[in-house]
Amino acid sequence: MIASRYLLAFVLLCAMPVVSACNAGAASGAAQSPAGLDIITVTITSGTQTHEVRAEVARTAAEQARGLMNRSSLAEGAGMLFPFPEPKFASFWMRNTLIPLDIIFIRKDGTIDRIAENTVPHDETPVVSGGLVSAVLELPGGTSARLGIDESATVRWDDVR
């Protein structure tokens, strides 16, 4: 009986950090993806059209290196946002990426520097920005053309952190 009480106390103590970690995203106000990344709403304005994307946010170097690798699909209206602490020339590739993507390079003011449409899965050729960018948004391949998004559009989001 005493041993089972100690075992129960041990199990509860071990579970506390896990429960706290699971609630961290909820406390910040952001939903979380199955990969544990925050999900935020990104708004793209193109002319008179406004489009919302539910984007996973890849914040850390490890999350950004993994990106959308090994995913067999990306739902319509979904994406991944890669915010950078400081504007930089950005370069992406499609190694281990199974689906075509539209890669949108975003300047600090929210304007679009460049859109690489329908990038080729598994291609290791660098896809680079044309200038300094503060973020990159990846969408399912063909989304930009389908929605009429081009370099005249603007991209905005409210980060939860």
C-alpha positions as CSV (number, residue, x, y, z in Angstrom):
1,M,0.0,0.0,0.0
2,I,2.8,2.5,0.9
3,A,4.8,1.4,-2.1
4,S,1.8,2.1,-4.4
5,R,1.4,5.6,-2.9
6,Y,5.1,6.3,-3.6
7,L,4.7,5.0,-7.1
8,L,1.6,7.2,-7.7
9,A,3.5,10.3,-6.3
10,F,6.5,9.5,-8.6
11,V,4.2,9.1,-11.6
12,L,2.5,12.4,-10.9
13,L,5.7,14.3,-10.4
14,C,7.1,12.9,-13.7
15,A,3.9,13.8,-15.5
16,M,3.9,17.5,-14.3
17,P,6.6,18.8,-16.7
18,V,4.8,17.0,-19.6
19,V,1.5,18.6,-18.7
20,S,3.1,22.0,-18.3
21,A,4.8,21.7,-21.7
22,C,1.6,20.7,-23.4
23,N,-0.2,23.7,-21.9
24,A,2.6,26.2,-22.9
25,G,1.1,26.7,-26.4
26,A,-2.4,27.0,-25.0
27,A,-1.2,29.6,-22.5
28,S,0.3,31.7,-25.3
29,G,-3.0,31.7,-27.2
30,A,-1.8,29.7,-30.2
31,A,-3.1,26.4,-31.4
32,Q,-0.4,23.7,-32.0
33,S,0.2,21.4,-34.8
34,P,0.8,17.6,-34.4
35,A,4.6,18.5,-34.7
36,G,4.2,20.8,-31.6
37,L,4.6,24.0,-33.6
38,D,2.4,27.0,-33.0
39,I,-0.3,27.6,-35.6
40,I,-1.1,31.2,-36.4
41,T,-3.2,33.0,-39.1
42,V,-1.3,34.6,-41.9
43,T,-3.2,37.1,-44.0
44,I,-2.2,37.7,-47.7
45,T,-3.7,40.7,-49.4
46,S,-3.6,40.8,-53.2
47,G,-5.5,43.7,-54.7
48,T,-9.0,43.6,-53.3
49,Q,-8.7,39.9,-52.3
50,T,-7.7,38.7,-48.8
51,H,-6.7,35.2,-48.1
52,E,-6.0,33.6,-44.7
53,V,-3.6,30.7,-44.2
54,R,-3.3,28.7,-41.0
55,A,0.5,28.4,-40.8
56,E,2.7,26.4,-38.5
57,V,5.6,28.6,-37.2
58,A,9.1,27.1,-37.5
59,R,11.0,29.3,-35.1
60,T,14.2,27.5,-34.1
61,A,17.0,26.5,-36.4
62,A,16.1,22.8,-36.0
63,E,12.4,23.5,-36.8
64,Q,13.4,25.6,-39.8
65,A,15.9,22.9,-41.1
66,R,13.2,20.2,-40.8
67,G,10.4,22.5,-42.4
68,L,7.9,20.4,-44.3
69,M,10.3,17.5,-45.0
70,N,8.8,14.1,-45.2
71,R,5.2,15.3,-45.2
72,S,3.0,13.6,-47.8
73,S,0.5,16.4,-48.0
74,L,-0.3,19.9,-47.0
75,A,-3.9,20.9,-46.7
76,E,-5.4,23.7,-48.8
77,G,-5.3,26.8,-46.6
78,A,-2.4,25.6,-44.6
79,G,1.3,26.5,-44.7
80,M,4.5,27.0,-42.8
81,L,6.0,30.3,-41.7
82,F,9.7,30.7,-41.2
83,P,10.3,34.1,-39.3
84,F,13.9,35.3,-39.0
85,P,15.2,37.4,-36.1
86,E,16.9,39.8,-38.6
87,P,16.4,40.3,-42.3
88,K,18.7,38.1,-44.4
89,F,19.2,36.5,-47.8
90,A,17.3,33.3,-47.5
91,S,17.9,30.0,-49.3
92,F,15.7,26.9,-49.3
93,W,15.8,23.5,-51.0
94,M,13.5,20.6,-51.4
95,R,15.6,17.8,-50.0
96,N,13.3,15.2,-48.5
97,T,10.3,17.3,-49.3
98,L,7.7,15.1,-50.9
99,I,5.2,17.7,-52.2
100,P,5.6,20.7,-54.5
101,L,5.5,24.0,-52.6
102,D,5.1,27.7,-53.4
103,I,7.8,29.5,-51.4
104,I,7.1,33.2,-50.7
105,F,10.0,35.4,-49.5
106,I,8.7,38.3,-47.4
107,R,10.4,41.6,-46.6
108,K,10.3,43.2,-43.2
109,D,7.5,45.6,-44.4
110,G,5.3,42.6,-45.5
111,T,5.8,43.1,-49.2
112,I,6.8,40.1,-51.2
113,D,10.4,39.9,-52.5
114,R,9.9,36.8,-54.6
115,I,7.6,33.8,-55.2
116,A,9.1,30.5,-56.2
117,E,6.1,28.6,-57.5
118,N,5.7,24.8,-57.6
119,T,9.1,24.0,-56.4
120,V,10.1,20.4,-57.4
121,P,10.1,17.7,-54.7
122,H,13.5,16.4,-53.7
123,D,15.3,19.0,-55.8
124,E,18.5,20.2,-54.0
125,T,18.9,23.3,-56.2
126,P,18.8,26.3,-53.9
127,V,15.7,28.5,-54.1
128,V,16.9,31.9,-53.0
129,S,15.4,35.3,-52.2
130,G,16.2,38.2,-54.4
131,G,17.1,40.4,-51.4
132,L,16.9,40.7,-47.6
133,V,13.8,39.0,-46.2
134,S,12.3,38.7,-42.7
135,A,10.3,35.6,-43.3
136,V,9.4,32.9,-45.7
137,L,5.9,31.3,-46.2
138,E,5.5,27.9,-47.7
139,L,2.2,27.0,-49.3
140,P,1.0,24.0,-51.2
141,G,2.3,24.1,-54.8
142,G,0.0,26.1,-57.2
143,T,-1.7,28.1,-54.4
144,S,-0.2,31.4,-55.5
145,A,-1.4,31.0,-59.1
146,R,-4.8,29.7,-58.0
147,L,-5.4,32.7,-55.7
148,G,-3.8,35.3,-57.9
149,I,-1.0,36.0,-55.4
150,D,2.0,37.8,-56.9
151,E,4.8,40.1,-55.9
152,S,2.4,43.0,-55.5
153,A,0.7,41.3,-52.5
154,T,1.4,41.9,-48.9
155,V,1.7,39.4,-46.1
156,R,0.8,40.0,-42.4
157,W,0.5,38.1,-39.2
158,D,0.4,38.7,-35.5
159,D,3.0,36.5,-33.8
160,V,1.9,35.0,-30.5
161,R,5.4,35.3,-29.0
